[in-house]
Amino acid sequence: MFYASPIIYVPEMIGGKYGSWVEFVSNWWPVSSMVRASQELLYNGTMPGLGRWVYNSIWALAALAIGAWIFNRLSPRFAEEL
């Protein structure tokens, strides 16, 4: 899925058989959505839509919650591992 992220291309440029799939992935895959928001800000000079902000915020909060849960679960053994 990393290679489907639109780092060096614009998904609308890809047509044909895979165009709709690439556009779907670039809008809904978490990394791609963050990249698209950055591209809109930097290259187009426009703010991403409210839907993209909400979607990215939900993924960011979910990643934070999962990371905090893993950290709290494994933190008693940190001293032993170091």
ABEGO torsion letter per residue (X at the ends): XAAABBAABBAAABBEAAAAAAAAAAAABAAAAAAAAAAAAAAAGBBBBAAAAAAAAAAAAAAAAAAAAAAAAAAAAAAAAX
